[in-house]
């Protein structure tokens, strides 16, 4: 499931992934929040935290993740991915070129830096 991060500027949406993330979590939570942000600000600035309570993605969630932002791909300005899992950073660097905006990876200890960067 995705839990909203409340203490972010108005131009950013952020979520912490907890437990196993399913496709409905994308459809019911993440995608509508990003669409609302784009409608309000004209751009997507997204912070996603994959912490110790995150158990991974279901196959359906992985497919939703692959499609994420395809409709408004040019409106993505910044995406900050926060995780201590080394493989997440490698995957992000491998596929980050698909997002026209900037993508940055941070460690959990650097969450505050990620919040500043994604909002800038």
Secondary structure, DSSP 8 states (H G I E B T S, - for coil): -EEE--S--TT-EEEEEEEEE-HHHIIIIIHHHHHHHHHHHSSEEEEEEEEEEEEEE-HHHHHHHHHTTSTTGGGEEEEEEEES-HHHHHHHHHHGGGSSSEEEEE-GGGHHHHHHHHH-
